C-alpha cells in the first residue's frame, strides 16, 4: 500500500557527476521548476538534487536489525566515580546549571571517554546512543549537572531561545495549548512529530542530548529513526520525492528570533550520509506566514517522511530511566516521543524539588573535534519584511 501512496512520476532527464563521492547529479529541472515561482533568497551553494540511490552505512538501522539495548552505553567505573565526585563538589555552589564552570583538568578520564564515544558512536557507528545514568546522582539538579559536564567536555553548548538558555527543560507547560497554536514542541505533551532539532537556528550543529530527569506517568516513550533508513526507503519507492526534499523549504527561527531562512530538508554531509533538517510544524507555519503554501511534490515529500517514520519496522522505542541521556548526531537521527499524560497539574514553572510530571533536559552542542564541519547545509537567513508582499503561488 505504501508503494501506491508514494508512487508518482520520476524525473526524466538525468546528468552524471560525482556528488559526495556516492551520488550522481541529475537534471536541475526540479530546482528550476521551484525557483520559477520562488521569491525567497537561495544560497548559491545549494546543490541540484542528486540521483536517488540507497546508502550503505552503519547508520542504517531498523527495529528488525537492532533493539534499544544495542544503543545503551555503560560508562566505565572510573568515569562514574569522576563525574559523581565532581558533581557532588560543584552542585551546592551552582544554582543555575548554565552558570556552572566545568574544569576538564579534573575530569581527564571522563573527557577521554566521551571523546572516544563521540568518535566511535556519533560520527561513526550508528550515530546515536543511550548513555546510562551516573551512579549515585539522584536529584534533578545533579542529573542536569552531569549532562552539562558531558556537554562541556565535547564542545560548546548553544543558546536555544531568546532568553539565552542553553540547558532547556522539556515539560508540558499547559495541557490545553498545542503546537498548532504556536507552542514549541518541548513545551507540550503531544506525541508523534518525528523531527530533528536543527531547525530553530540555521547553522548546523552536531550533537543533541536529551536527558530523562523524571519519566512520564503514562506514555512518553522515546522514539528514534535512522535518516538513512528513511532515505533508502524513498530511494526505492519514490525517488522523485527524495529529489523534492533537496529543494528549498522555508523555516522559522521559532523561539529564538523572528527571522526566517531557506534551506533544503535533505542534504548529504562530507561522508556521504543523508542528513535531515526537519520539523514539520515549524516549516508549515513559515510557509503559511510568508504566504507560500506547501503543495505538489514538496508537500507529498514531507507526507512521505512522516508516513515512513511512523512504520514500526523503522522505529526504535524505549522508556528512558531517570538519568539516562539520548546522545545523537542530530541530522542523522529523527527523534520523537509518544503522547504522554502527567500525574500532576501542568504549570509554567516546574518544581524540581518535587519531580512528579515528565521532565527532560535538552542540550545542543557544537563539537570541538575534527568532525565539527562534516555536516554542512546551505541556507539564507532573512526577515519577512525583506520579501515581496504579494502572495506567491506554490510551485507544483
C-alpha positions as CSV (number, residue, x, y, z in Angstrom):
1,X,0.0,0.0,0.0
2,X,2.8,2.4,0.8
3,X,4.2,2.0,-2.7
4,X,0.9,3.1,-4.1
5,X,0.7,6.1,-1.7
6,X,4.2,7.3,-2.5
7,X,4.5,6.4,-6.2
8,X,4.4,9.1,-8.8
9,X,6.2,10.2,-11.9
10,X,10.0,10.2,-11.8
11,X,12.2,12.9,-13.3
12,X,13.0,12.2,-16.9
13,X,16.4,13.8,-17.5
14,X,19.5,13.0,-15.5
15,X,23.1,14.2,-15.8
16,X,26.0,12.3,-14.4
17,X,28.6,13.7,-12.0
18,X,30.0,12.8,-8.6
19,X,28.4,14.3,-5.5
20,X,29.6,13.5,-2.0
21,X,31.6,10.6,-3.6
22,X,28.5,8.4,-3.5
23,X,25.8,10.2,-5.5
24,X,25.4,11.4,-9.2
25,X,23.9,14.7,-10.2
26,X,20.6,14.6,-12.0
27,X,18.8,17.3,-14.0
28,X,18.3,20.5,-12.2
29,X,14.7,20.6,-13.6
30,X,13.2,20.1,-10.1
31,X,15.1,23.1,-8.7
32,X,14.4,25.2,-11.7
33,X,10.7,24.5,-11.6
34,X,10.5,25.6,-8.0
35,X,12.6,28.7,-8.5
36,X,10.3,29.9,-11.3
37,X,7.8,30.7,-8.6
38,X,10.2,31.2,-5.7
39,X,10.5,34.7,-4.3
40,X,12.9,34.0,-1.4
41,X,16.7,34.1,-1.2
42,X,18.6,30.9,-2.1
43,X,22.2,30.1,-1.2
44,X,24.4,29.9,-4.3
45,X,25.9,26.7,-3.0
46,X,22.6,24.9,-3.0
47,X,23.1,21.6,-4.9
48,X,20.9,20.3,-7.6
49,X,19.2,17.1,-6.4
50,X,21.3,14.0,-6.6
51,X,20.2,10.8,-8.1
52,X,18.2,8.7,-5.7
53,X,20.5,5.8,-4.6
54,X,20.5,3.7,-1.5
55,X,23.3,4.4,1.0
56,X,25.1,1.5,2.7
57,X,26.3,2.6,6.2
58,X,26.4,1.6,9.8
59,X,23.9,4.4,10.3
60,X,21.3,2.3,8.5
61,X,19.4,0.5,11.3
62,X,15.8,-0.5,11.9
63,X,13.8,-2.3,14.6
64,X,14.5,-5.5,12.7
65,X,18.2,-5.2,13.0
66,X,18.6,-3.5,16.4
67,X,16.8,-3.0,19.7
68,X,17.1,-0.2,22.2
69,X,19.6,-2.3,24.2
70,X,22.0,-2.1,21.2
71,X,22.2,1.6,21.8
72,X,22.7,1.6,25.5
73,X,26.2,2.6,26.7
74,X,27.5,1.9,30.1
75,X,30.3,4.2,31.3
76,X,33.5,2.8,32.8
77,X,33.6,2.8,36.6
78,X,36.4,5.3,36.7
79,X,34.2,7.7,34.7
80,X,31.3,7.1,37.1
81,X,33.4,8.0,40.1
82,X,35.0,11.0,38.4
83,X,31.6,12.6,37.4
84,X,30.0,11.6,40.7
85,X,32.7,13.3,42.8
86,X,32.8,16.4,40.6
87,X,29.1,17.0,40.5
88,X,28.8,16.4,44.3
89,X,31.5,19.1,44.7
90,X,30.1,21.8,42.4
91,X,26.4,21.1,42.9
92,X,25.9,23.1,46.1
93,X,27.8,26.0,44.6
94,X,25.7,26.1,41.4
95,X,22.0,27.0,41.4
96,X,21.8,27.6,37.6
97,X,23.2,24.8,35.5
98,X,24.1,27.1,32.7
99,X,26.4,29.1,35.1
100,X,28.4,26.0,36.0
101,X,32.2,26.3,35.2
102,X,33.5,22.9,34.2
103,X,37.2,22.2,34.7
104,X,38.4,19.5,32.2
105,X,41.6,19.1,34.2
106,X,39.6,17.5,37.0
107,X,37.8,15.2,34.5
108,X,40.6,13.7,32.4
109,X,39.3,10.1,32.3
110,X,35.8,11.4,31.5
111,X,36.9,13.7,28.7
112,X,38.9,10.9,27.1
113,X,36.0,8.5,27.4
114,X,33.4,11.0,25.9
115,X,35.7,12.0,23.0
116,X,36.2,8.3,22.1
117,X,32.4,7.6,22.4
118,X,31.8,10.7,20.1
119,X,34.2,9.4,17.5
120,X,33.0,5.8,17.5
121,X,29.3,6.2,18.1
122,X,28.2,9.7,17.0
123,X,30.3,10.4,13.9
124,X,31.0,6.7,13.4
125,X,28.8,3.7,14.2
126,X,25.0,4.2,14.5
127,X,25.1,7.9,15.1
128,X,23.2,7.6,18.3
129,X,23.5,6.0,21.8
130,X,21.7,6.0,25.1
131,X,24.1,6.8,27.9
132,X,23.1,5.1,31.1
133,X,22.8,7.1,34.4
134,X,25.8,8.0,36.5
135,X,25.7,6.1,39.8
136,X,24.8,8.0,42.9
137,X,23.4,11.1,41.2
138,X,19.7,11.1,42.0
139,X,18.4,14.6,42.3
140,X,17.2,16.6,39.2
141,X,19.9,19.2,39.8
142,X,22.7,16.6,40.0
143,X,21.5,14.8,36.8
144,X,21.3,18.1,35.0
145,X,24.9,18.9,36.0
146,X,26.1,15.5,34.9
147,X,24.8,16.2,31.4
148,X,26.3,19.7,31.4
149,X,29.7,18.1,32.3
150,X,29.3,15.9,29.2
151,X,28.4,18.9,27.1
152,X,31.4,21.0,28.0
153,X,33.9,18.2,27.5
154,X,32.9,17.6,23.9
155,X,32.2,21.1,22.7
156,X,30.1,24.3,23.2
157,X,26.5,24.4,24.5
158,X,24.4,26.5,22.2
159,X,21.7,29.1,23.1
160,X,18.2,27.7,22.4
161,X,15.9,30.6,22.9
162,X,15.6,34.4,23.1
163,X,16.3,34.3,26.8
164,X,19.8,32.8,26.2
165,X,19.2,29.5,27.9
166,X,21.4,26.5,26.9
167,X,20.1,23.7,29.1
168,X,16.4,23.7,28.3
169,X,13.9,21.9,30.5
170,X,11.4,19.9,28.4
171,X,7.9,19.5,30.1
172,X,4.3,20.3,29.4
173,X,3.6,23.9,30.4
174,X,-0.1,23.9,29.6
175,X,-2.1,20.8,28.7
176,X,-4.7,22.9,26.7
177,X,-2.2,24.5,24.3
178,X,-0.9,22.7,21.2
179,X,1.9,23.2,18.7
180,X,-0.7,24.2,16.2
181,X,-1.5,27.1,18.4
182,X,2.2,28.2,18.5
183,X,3.6,26.2,21.4
184,X,7.1,24.8,21.0
185,X,7.4,21.0,20.9
186,X,9.4,20.9,24.2
187,X,6.5,22.8,26.0
188,X,3.8,20.4,25.1
189,X,2.6,16.8,25.8
190,X,1.9,15.9,22.2
191,X,3.4,12.8,20.6
192,X,4.4,12.0,17.1
193,X,6.2,14.6,15.1
194,X,9.5,12.8,14.3
195,X,12.0,15.6,13.8
196,X,15.5,16.9,14.2
197,X,16.3,19.8,16.4
198,X,18.5,21.6,13.8
199,X,15.6,23.9,12.8
200,X,15.4,26.9,15.2
201,X,18.8,28.2,14.1
202,X,20.2,27.9,10.6
203,X,23.8,27.0,11.4
204,X,24.2,23.2,11.6
205,X,25.5,21.8,14.9
206,X,26.3,18.2,15.7
207,X,25.1,16.6,19.0
208,X,21.7,16.7,20.7
209,X,21.5,15.5,24.3
210,X,18.1,14.6,25.8
211,X,18.3,13.6,29.4
212,X,15.4,12.0,31.3
213,X,15.0,13.6,34.7
214,X,11.6,12.2,35.5
215,X,9.7,9.7,33.4
216,X,6.0,10.3,32.5
217,X,3.2,8.8,34.5
218,X,1.6,7.4,31.3
219,X,3.2,7.2,27.9
220,X,6.1,9.4,26.8
221,X,8.2,6.6,25.1
222,X,11.2,8.0,23.2
223,X,11.5,7.1,19.5
224,X,14.5,7.2,17.2
225,X,14.6,6.6,13.5
226,X,17.6,6.4,11.2
227,X,17.6,9.1,8.5
228,X,19.5,6.7,6.3
229,X,16.6,4.2,6.6
230,X,14.0,6.8,5.6
231,X,16.3,8.0,2.7
232,X,16.7,4.5,1.4
233,X,13.0,3.7,1.5
234,X,12.3,6.8,-0.6
235,X,15.2,5.9,-3.0
236,X,13.5,2.6,-3.6
237,X,9.8,3.6,-3.6
238,X,9.6,7.3,-4.6
239,X,12.8,8.8,-5.9
240,X,11.0,11.9,-7.2
241,X,10.1,12.8,-3.6
242,X,13.6,12.3,-2.5
243,X,14.6,14.9,-5.1
244,X,11.9,17.2,-3.8
245,X,13.3,17.1,-0.3
246,X,16.5,18.6,-1.7
247,X,14.7,21.7,-2.9
248,X,14.4,24.8,-0.7
249,X,11.8,25.0,2.0
250,X,11.0,27.8,4.4
251,X,11.9,27.6,8.1
252,X,11.2,29.9,11.0
253,X,13.5,30.6,14.0
254,X,10.7,30.0,16.4
255,X,11.5,30.9,20.0
256,X,14.9,32.3,19.1
257,X,14.0,35.4,17.0
258,X,11.5,36.5,14.3
259,X,13.7,35.6,11.3
260,X,13.2,33.0,8.6
261,X,15.6,31.1,6.4
262,X,15.6,28.9,3.3
263,X,17.3,25.5,3.2
264,X,16.7,22.0,1.9
265,X,15.3,19.3,4.2
266,X,17.7,16.7,2.8
267,X,21.4,17.2,2.2
268,X,24.5,15.0,2.2
269,X,27.4,15.5,4.5
270,X,31.1,15.2,3.6
271,X,30.9,11.4,4.5
272,X,28.0,10.9,2.0
273,X,25.5,10.4,4.8
274,X,21.9,11.6,4.1
275,X,21.2,14.4,6.6
276,X,17.8,15.8,7.5
277,X,16.7,19.2,8.8
278,X,13.1,18.6,9.7
279,X,10.3,19.7,12.0
280,X,7.1,19.8,10.0
281,X,5.0,22.2,12.1
282,X,7.8,24.8,12.1
283,X,8.1,24.6,8.3
284,X,4.4,24.6,7.7
285,X,4.0,27.8,9.8
286,X,6.8,29.5,8.0
287,X,5.2,28.8,4.6
288,X,1.9,30.0,5.9
289,X,3.2,33.2,7.4
290,X,5.2,34.0,4.2
291,X,2.1,33.1,2.0
292,X,3.9,30.4,0.1
293,X,1.8,27.3,0.9
294,X,3.3,23.9,0.6
295,X,2.0,22.0,-2.3
296,X,2.8,19.5,-5.1
297,X,5.8,17.3,-4.6
298,X,7.2,19.3,-1.7
299,X,4.1,18.6,0.3
300,X,4.0,14.9,-0.9
301,X,7.6,14.6,0.2
302,X,7.1,15.6,3.8
303,X,3.9,13.5,3.9
304,X,6.2,10.6,2.8
305,X,8.8,11.3,5.5
306,X,6.1,11.3,8.2
307,X,4.5,8.1,6.8
308,X,7.8,6.2,6.6
309,X,8.9,7.4,10.0
310,X,5.7,6.0,11.6
311,X,6.3,2.5,10.3
312,X,7.1,0.2,13.2
313,X,9.8,-1.5,11.2
314,X,11.9,1.6,11.4
315,X,11.2,2.8,15.0
316,X,13.4,2.1,18.0
317,X,11.3,2.8,21.1
318,X,12.4,2.9,24.7
319,X,11.2,4.2,28.0
320,X,14.1,6.2,29.4
321,X,15.0,5.9,33.1
322,X,15.8,8.9,35.2
323,X,19.4,9.9,34.5
324,X,19.6,8.3,31.0
325,X,20.7,10.5,28.1
326,X,19.9,10.1,24.4
327,X,23.0,11.4,22.6
328,X,22.7,11.5,18.9
329,X,24.1,13.1,15.8
330,X,21.0,15.3,15.3
331,X,20.8,15.5,11.5
332,X,21.3,11.7,11.2
333,X,18.7,10.7,13.7
334,X,15.0,11.6,13.7
335,X,13.6,11.6,17.2
336,X,10.2,12.0,18.8
337,X,8.0,10.6,21.6
338,X,4.6,9.1,22.1
339,X,1.9,11.2,23.7
340,X,2.1,11.3,27.5
341,X,-0.1,12.2,30.5
342,X,1.2,13.7,33.7
343,X,0.2,12.7,37.2
344,X,0.1,16.3,38.5
345,X,-1.4,19.5,37.1
346,X,0.7,21.3,34.5
347,X,2.3,24.6,35.2
348,X,4.6,27.2,33.6
349,X,7.1,26.6,36.4
350,X,8.4,23.1,37.3
351,X,9.1,22.3,40.9
352,X,12.4,20.4,40.5
353,X,12.5,19.6,44.3
354,X,9.3,17.6,43.8
355,X,9.6,16.0,40.4
356,X,6.2,14.3,39.6
357,X,5.5,15.2,36.0
358,X,7.6,14.2,33.0
359,X,10.8,16.2,32.8
360,X,13.7,16.1,30.4
361,X,16.7,18.4,29.7
362,X,17.7,19.2,26.1
363,X,21.2,20.4,25.1
364,X,22.5,21.3,21.6
365,X,26.3,21.1,21.1
366,X,28.7,22.3,18.5
367,X,31.6,19.9,18.8
368,X,35.2,20.9,19.0
369,X,36.5,17.7,17.4
370,X,38.0,17.3,13.9
371,X,34.5,16.4,12.6
372,X,32.9,19.7,13.6
373,X,32.2,20.7,10.0
374,X,31.3,17.4,8.4
375,X,27.6,18.3,8.5
376,X,27.0,21.5,6.5
377,X,23.8,22.7,4.9
378,X,23.3,25.8,2.7
379,X,20.9,28.4,3.9
380,X,20.0,32.1,3.7
381,X,18.6,34.0,6.7
382,X,16.1,36.8,6.0
383,X,13.4,38.9,7.6
384,X,9.7,38.7,6.5
385,X,9.9,42.5,5.7
386,X,12.5,41.7,3.0
387,X,10.1,39.6,1.0
388,X,7.7,41.0,-1.6
389,X,4.3,41.5,0.0
390,X,2.1,39.9,-2.6
391,X,1.1,36.3,-2.1
392,X,3.0,33.8,-4.2
393,X,1.5,30.6,-5.7
394,X,3.4,27.5,-4.5
395,X,5.4,25.6,-7.0
396,X,4.0,22.3,-8.1
